[in-house]
Amino acid sequence: MTAMLDALDVETVRKDFPILERRVHGRPLVYLDSAATSQKPQAVLDAMDRYYEQSNANVHRGVHALAEEATEAYESARGKVARFVGADPRGVVFTKNATEAFNVLAYSLAANRLGDGDILLSTQMEHHANLVPWQLVQPRAGFEIRYVPVIASGPDAGTLDLAAFDEIVATGRVKLLTVTAMSNVVGTINPVADLAARVRAANAEAVVVVDGAQSVPHMPTDMLALEADFLCFSAHKMLGPTGIGVLAGKPELLDDMPPFLGGGEMIANVTLEGTTFNEVPYKFEAGTPPIAEAVGLGAAVDYLSALGMESVRAHEVALLEHVLPTLNAVEGVTVHGPTDPSRRGAAVSFGVGGLHPHDIGTIMDREGVAVRAGHHCAKPLVRVLGSAATTRASFYVYNTLDEVQALIDAIETTKRFFAR
């Protein structure tokens, strides 16, 4: 308890989130679904309102005051994001979400850089957004896709099989490694920098893509330390709005990639005979961008930076130190993933006896506890866990020890309901 309160003043933090004052089904809201989407602090809501109320205009195209203010706000957000993850601002591309960021890389990078004899190495742990785009371009490009297995049982359950990883890497044919930094299902934190170093030792031309959708909101992130060439993440999981994501990459690699979408803003010149393209990152931002959403993302970065990402991580580890043993002590509950809080994030998937996760989630909702039920857009990983679905409780900066107890109470209520 003390360690958690030392990390963050959670009660003060909670006051910044208006939605946490809600009641659902007559009970106080206990929101444990931040891995799907996080709640938004008042500062983010206010920043977006101010943009629409005072500076609403298109960016980069006008010379009037509102257009210049909008452009300044939009580009300021790009700079904030770059500093937050240790990226070059010229390599920060605003996308619709992390899924679109992966699609940009699949169609503009992998489809043009990889071919026969090359291996694109992924894992069984990945979100569908880091699986499907590569599968879509693979038949045309001709590269091979290999997957690192996830250990299903034992003390290392929920982690990558590094012996299998090394066996694939030893071929020297891995041209692109794409891996999540933190699992959205079992919370596993992968040793991304070590994996990247091993791949590059076997093939100096290898490109490393990191899914940061879960890690960037929850722990300090630095692209250089990760040894990442590209980092993909979404605003809505890090206290920001929906409708905007980030593809952060090395500018020189983005320079070599063809555009993903064509139209306005991504051009340098257009004639009836052909088009020359804008410099990065604008080459990948066709049309009117998500301006208000970028402003909201910038405000979210400001908010998290003020909290301190080391404190955010310490708060969640302290919560996990209570959540994991408490959940494991409940009769009939099986918790998936690493047991050491220092090796995982705050997304905790579990099963309750023979109950279906959707039934669990429905009854828990009646108790005011919002959890996720399903395959979490990670069907291959959930199959490794021996199931078609799990129940997931995911924690963030606004969650408390009292809410952990509310989760446990809701599980017990669910068990009693189906025991009748």
N, C-alpha and C positions, 0 to 999 in steps of 0.2 A: 504493500500500500504506500509506504513512504517513498520508495523508489519511483513509483508511478507519479506521485504528486510532485516530487522533486523535478521530474522531467517536464511536466506540463501542468499548468493550473487548469484542470479539465472543466471545473465548474464555470470558470470565467470563459473558457473557449466555447462552452455550450451556449452561452448567452448570445454568441455571435451568429447562431443558426436558428432563424425564426421557426423553421419547420419542426424543430425538436420540441416546441411547445404544443404540438398537436396531440390529440387523443384519437385513437382508432378503436372502434368497437367499444367505446366507453372507457378505454384504458390508455395510460400514457404510452406514447410511441417509443418503442425500443428498436432503433434502426440498426440492424446488423447485416446490411447488404451493400456495403461500400465497395466491395470488389466488383459489383455490377455497375453501380454509379454512386458517387458520393453526394452528400448534401452540400449546399452552397452557403457560405457565410454572407452576412449582410453587405460586407465590403465588395463582394463580387456582384451582387445584385445592384448595388448603388452605382458601381462603375459602369455597368451596361446601361442603366437608366440614364446616367449623365451623358453618355455618348449619344443616345437617341434624343435626349431633351435639348442638348446644347451644341453638338458637333456632327450631327448626322449628315454625311456626304460620302461620295465615293472617294477612293484613295488613289494617289499617284497621277491623277488625270486633270485636276482642276488647279487654278491659281487663286481662287477666292479663299477667304478666311476659313470657312467651314471645311473645305477640302484639305487645306493645309493642316488644320487641327486633327482631322480624321487620319490623315497620313502619318502625322507625328505619333498619334496614339497607337496606330497599327504597328508601326516600325519600332516604337518603344517596347511594345509587347514582345516583338521578335528578339530584341536585345535582352529582355528579362529572361526569356526562355533559354536563350543561348548561355547566359551566365549560370542559370540554374542547373544545367546539365553539362557544363564545360564544353560547349560547342562553339564553332565559329559562326557568327551571325549570318554570314553568307551561305552557310549550309543549313540554315533552319527554314524548312519549307512548311507552310501551313497547309494541312490537308483537311478533309472532312472528319476523319477519325483515324485511329491507328490502323484499321482495316484498309483504308484507302492508301495509307503509307506503304503497307506491304504490297498492295497491288501495283503501286508505282515502281517499287523495286523489282517485282516479278516481271512486269512487262518492259520496263526501261533498262533494267540491269541484267537480270538473269537471262532473259530471252535473247539478249545481244552479247553477253559476255561468256556464257556457258554453252557447251556443245557436246558432241559425241566424245565419250571417254571421260568427261568431267563428272564429278559427284557433287550434288547439293546435299549437305548433311544437315538433317533436322533431328528432332527427338520425338518420342512418344508423349512427351509432356506438353506439347504445344497447344495453344488456342487455335481454333479453326482458322482464324485470321492469318496465322503463321503456317498454315498447311495448304489450304485450298488455292491461294494465288499461285504458288509454285507448281502445284499439280495441274493447274490450268495451262501454264505455258510450257510444261515439260514435253508434251508430245511434239510440239513444233520445234523446240530448241534441241531436243534429243539427249539432254543430260540425264544422268541417273539420280534418283532420290533415294537416300538411305536414311534410316532412323535409328538413333541411339535408344536402346531399350531402357525402361524404367524398372528398377528393382521392386518386385511386388511384395516381398515379405522379409522378415528378419530385421535386424537393427538398422539397416540402411534402406528400409522400405520408403518408397516415394522419392528416391534419389536416382540419378543417372548411373547406368552401368559403365563406369569409366574404362574398364578393361575392353568392353565392346567398342567404346568410342576410340580408344587407341588402335584397335585392330583395323577399323575403317580408315582412320587418319594415316596409318602406316602405308597405305597404298600410294600416298602422294597425289591422289587424284581429287581430293576435296578442294573444290574451287570456291565454294561458298558455304559458310557455316551460319545457320540461323537458329537462334536459341533464346528461350525466355530467361530473363534474369531472375524471375520469381513466378512460380506456378500460381495460377488463379484458382486451382482446385485444392492442392495439398500444401501450398505455401512454400515449397522448397526453394531455397536460394541457391542458384547454380553458381559454380566457380567460373564465371564467364571469362575473366582475364586469363586464367590458366588454360581453359579450353581454347581460347583464341591463340595463345602462345604455342600450344601443341600443334594446332592446325598450320600455323604459319611456319613452324619449324620444318614441317613436312612439305609445304608448298608455299613459297614466298608470295605467290600471286593470289592467295586465298583472300576473300573478302568476308568480313564478319558483320553479321546483322544481329542486333539485339532487340528483343521484344521487352520494352520497358513499361508496358501498360500497367503492371502491378508494382514494379519496383520504384519507378520514378516518384509516385505519390507517397511512398512509405519509407524511403531511406535516402541518404545522400547519394547523389549520382554524378559521376564524372566520366565522360566518354573516353578521355585519355587513359584513366585508370582501368576502365573496362576493356581497353584495347579494341574498342568498337569502331568500325567504319561507318555504320549506320545505327541509329537508335529510333525506335518507333514508340509513340505513346499517345494517350488521349487526355484531353482536358477534363472531361466529365468525371474521371476517376480520381482527380487531384483537386477537388473543390471548385473546379471551373465549370463552364457551361457545356452542354452537348453541342454537336455540330462542328467541332474543331479538334483536329489532332495535329501531331507534329511528326515530320520526318526530318530528323537531324542527321546530317551526313557530312563527309569531308567534301569541301567544295570542288576539289580536283576530280573526284569521282563523279559528282553530280554534273560537272562540266562535260564529261565524256558520255553521259547518258542522253538518249533522245527524249524529247518531251513525252509526257503521258497523255495530256489533253491539249487540244489546239483551240485557239480563239484569241480573244483580246488579252492584253497585258503580258502574255508570254512571248510577244513578238518584238523584234527590233525593227523589222521592215517587212511589208507585204506588197508583192506585186501580183499580177495575174499569172505570172510565170512561176512564182515560188515565194518562200518565206525564209527569212533569217530570224533566229530566235534571240530572246532577251538573255541577259546574264542570269546566273543563279543568285538567289533562289527563285527569281520571278519567272524563269523558264518553266517552272512546274506549278505556277499559280495562275492558271487560265481563268479569265472572267473575273467578275466581282468576287472578292474573297470574303470570308466570314469576319467582317470587320468588328462588329459588336462582340462576337464570340472571342476574337483575339484580345480585345480590351478586357473581357471577363477573365480570360486565361492569364493575362498579365497581372490582374488583381489577385488571382488565386496564387500566383507565384509570389507576389508580395506578401500575402498572408502566410504562406508556408515558410517563406524566408524569415519572417518576423518570429514565427514559432521556433525556427531552427530545425533542420531536418535530423540532426543528431538527437534532438529532444523528441521529435516525432517517432523516431525509431525506438528510442529508449522507452517511451510510453507504451508502445505496442509490445515490446519484449516483456515489460512488466505485466501487462495484461495477459499475455500468453503464459507466463509463469503461473498464473492463477487459473486461466481457462483450461489448459491441457490436463493437468491432474484432476481438476474438478469434473470435467467432462468424462475422463477415463474412469472416474469413480462411480459414475451412474450405471446401474445395472442395465445390461443390454446395449450399451452405447459402444460403438467402435469408432475411434478417431483415426483418420488417415493422415499419412505424412510423417515427417520427422518429429521426434519427441523433444528435441532440444530447441527451445525458443530462439536461440542464437542462430540456428540454421534454417529458420523459416520465417515467412511473413504471417500476417494476421488473418489470412483466409483459412478457415478451419472447416474441413468437410468431415461429416460423420454419418453413421447409420444408427438406427435404433431398432434392434431386434429384426423382425421380419416386416416392419412397417414400410410402406412406400413413402419416399421422400415428399411427394406431392401431398399425401395425407398429413404427414408431419407438418409441412409448411402451412397447410390450411388451418389446422387446429392451433398452431402457434400464433398465427395471425389473429385469431380470436382473442388471444391473450395479449395482443398488442406488440408481439415480437415479429419483426420483419426479417426473415431469412430467405435464402435462395434454395430452390429445389429443382433438380434436373441434371443434365450432363455438363452444364456450364460452358458450352461451346468447346468442349475438350473430350469428345467421345472416345478417342483412342486411349487417353489416360484413364478415364472412368472405367473402361473395360479392363485395364490392367488391375484396377482395384477390385475386380470381380463383381461389378455391378453395372446396371444400366443408368443409374442416377445416384446422387448423394444429396444430403442436406448440407448447406454451407452457411456458416455464420462468419461474417467478416467484419473486422473491427477497424476503427480509425481514431482520429484525434479527439473526437467528441464522445467516445464510449467510456463507460465507467465500470468499476467493480460491481456496483449495484446492478448494472445491466447484464453482467455475467450471471449473477444470481437469478435475474429475470429469465434468462435463457434456460438455466437449469430447471427452474420452476415450470416453465412452459413445456419442457421435455417430459417432466413427470406428469403434468396434466394430460399430455398427449398419450402417454403410456396408459394412464388410467382410463381415458376415453375409449381406447381400442381394446381394453381388457374387459369391458362390460359384457 
